[in-house]
């Protein structure tokens, strides 16, 4: 079973308001990100909240996700990573995703899972036109390395440490490169969504 850990505990300081609940075409940004996992082959989705957790719970529509609150969110992203992985159960691997990346397609997630199932690579990273993006899949064998991380950083150091065990999967999905951190990002992201909605099926 493949799990997903969706990190949504940040204080959204650069946005100036909680990113998780900002509406994109009538849907909270975090819910849009979760919808892709709901439509994928992921078996368990863990959502890590932190700052603004009460407001997010009030305004979000969670389905079957496991929702946990990181009371130590001020210690940085690494604390959310640890908490998320601790709630993945017996998963063979976990896809680490960001709650501010609402445009990743379900097919991208499924391609990553299929590549992992075939290769059993320690780390699977999607690329768009050769550029590495997110989310990133980590085999259980590197969970302990991720849990050793401290501070407001992600798992980049673990990727570097296991460079020889990284599998890149090219996907036709620019959403793997887009995250929403600032009001200008939000403006560009809204335009991207509209353009994609107009694209042929």
C-alpha positions in Angstrom: 0.0 0.0 0.0 1.2 3.5 -0.9 0.4 6.3 1.5 0.4 10.1 0.9 1.5 12.7 3.5 0.1 16.1 2.6 1.8 18.9 4.5 -0.5 21.8 5.4 0.8 23.0 8.7 2.5 26.3 7.8 1.5 29.7 8.9 1.3 31.2 5.3 3.4 34.2 6.3 4.2 35.2 2.7 0.5 34.9 1.7 -0.7 37.0 4.7 -3.7 34.7 5.3 -4.2 30.9 5.6 -3.3 29.4 2.2 -5.1 26.1 3.0 -8.6 27.8 2.8 -8.0 30.2 -0.1 -10.6 29.6 -2.7 -9.6 28.6 -6.2 -12.6 28.4 -8.5 -14.8 27.9 -5.4 -12.7 25.2 -3.8 -10.3 25.6 -0.9 -6.7 25.2 -2.2 -6.0 22.3 0.2 -9.1 20.5 -0.8 -8.1 20.8 -4.5 -4.8 19.2 -3.7 -6.5 16.4 -1.8 -8.9 15.7 -4.6 -6.1 14.5 -6.8 -5.1 11.9 -4.2 -8.7 10.9 -3.8 -8.8 10.1 -7.5 -5.5 8.3 -7.5 -4.3 4.8 -6.5 -3.0 6.0 -3.1 -4.4 3.8 -0.3 -4.1 6.2 2.7 -3.9 10.0 2.9 -2.5 11.7 5.9 -3.1 15.5 6.2 -0.8 17.4 8.6 -2.3 20.6 9.9 -0.7 23.0 12.3 -1.1 26.8 12.2 -4.7 27.8 11.6 -5.8 24.2 12.2 -9.1 25.2 13.8 -10.1 27.5 10.9 -9.0 24.9 8.3 -11.2 22.2 9.9 -14.2 24.5 9.9 -13.8 25.4 6.2 -12.5 22.2 4.7 -14.5 19.2 3.6 -12.4 16.1 4.5 -13.4 12.7 3.2 -11.5 9.6 4.3 -8.2 11.4 5.1 -6.4 10.9 8.4 -6.1 14.4 9.8 -3.5 15.1 12.4 -2.4 18.4 14.0 1.2 19.2 14.5 1.3 21.2 17.7 5.0 21.8 17.1 4.6 23.3 13.7 6.7 26.3 14.7 9.7 23.9 14.7 9.5 23.8 10.9 8.5 21.4 8.1 10.6 18.6 9.5 8.3 18.2 12.5 5.3 17.8 10.1 7.2 15.2 8.1 7.9 13.1 11.1 4.3 13.3 12.3 3.0 12.5 8.9 5.2 9.4 8.4 4.2 8.2 11.9 0.6 8.0 10.7 1.2 6.1 7.4 0.6 2.7 9.0 2.2 -0.3 7.2 2.7 1.6 3.9 5.4 0.4 1.6 6.1 3.9 0.6 4.8 7.5 1.1 4.3 10.3 -1.3 5.3 13.5 0.4 3.1 16.3 -1.0 2.5 20.0 -0.3 -0.9 21.4 0.4 -0.1 24.5 -1.6 0.3 22.5 -4.9 -3.2 22.2 -6.1 -2.6 21.4 -9.7 -0.9 18.0 -9.6 -2.9 15.5 -11.7 -4.1 12.1 -10.4 -2.5 10.5 -13.4 0.9 11.9 -12.3 0.5 10.3 -8.9 -0.5 7.0 -10.5 2.5 7.1 -12.9 4.8 7.6 -9.9 3.2 4.6 -8.1 3.5 2.4 -11.2 7.1 3.3 -11.6 7.8 2.5 -8.0 6.0 -0.8 -8.2 8.1 -1.8 -11.2 11.4 -0.6 -10.0 11.3 -0.5 -6.1 13.4 2.6 -6.3 14.0 4.3 -3.0 12.9 7.6 -4.3 10.6 8.5 -7.3 10.6 12.1 -8.5 8.3 13.5 -11.2 9.9 15.8 -13.8 8.3 18.2 -16.3 10.5 18.9 -19.4 13.5 17.7 -17.4 12.8 19.8 -14.3 12.3 18.0 -11.0 9.1 18.8 -9.2 6.8 17.6 -6.4 5.3 15.4 -4.9 8.1 12.9 -4.2 7.7 9.2 -3.3 9.9 7.7 -0.6 10.3 4.0 0.0 9.9 2.9 3.7 13.6 2.1 3.8 14.4 5.8 3.9 11.7 6.9 6.4 14.3 6.7 9.3 16.5 9.2 7.4 13.6 11.6 6.9 12.8 11.4 10.6 16.3 12.5 11.5 15.8 15.9 9.8 15.4 18.9 12.0 14.4 22.5 11.3 12.3 24.2 8.6 13.5 22.0 5.8 12.1 19.2 3.7 13.6 15.9 2.6 16.0 17.3 0.0 19.0 16.1 2.0 17.6 12.6 1.9 17.3 12.8 -1.9 20.9 13.9 -2.2 22.1 11.2 0.2 20.4 8.5 -2.0 21.2 10.1 -5.3 22.0 6.7 -6.8 18.6 5.3 -5.9 16.5 8.1 -7.4 14.2 7.3 -10.3 12.9 10.3 -12.4 9.5 9.9 -14.1 8.8 12.4 -16.9 5.1 13.5 -16.8 3.1 15.8 -19.0 2.0 17.8 -15.9 3.3 21.3 -15.2 1.5 21.2 -12.0 4.4 19.4 -10.4 6.4 22.7 -10.6 3.7 25.1 -9.3 3.1 26.0 -5.7 1.2 28.9 -4.3 3.2 30.9 -1.7 2.4 34.6 -2.4 -0.6 36.6 -3.8 1.2 36.9 -7.1 1.6 33.1 -7.2 -2.2 32.9 -6.6 -2.9 35.2 -9.5 -0.7 33.1 -11.8 -2.1 29.9 -10.5 -5.7 31.0 -11.2 -4.8 31.7 -14.8 -3.1 28.3 -15.1 -6.2 26.6 -13.9 -8.4 28.4 -16.4 -6.1 27.6 -19.3 -6.0 23.9 -18.4 -9.8 23.8 -18.1 -10.0 25.0 -21.7 -7.5 22.4 -23.0 -8.9 19.5 -25.0 -9.6 16.3 -23.0 
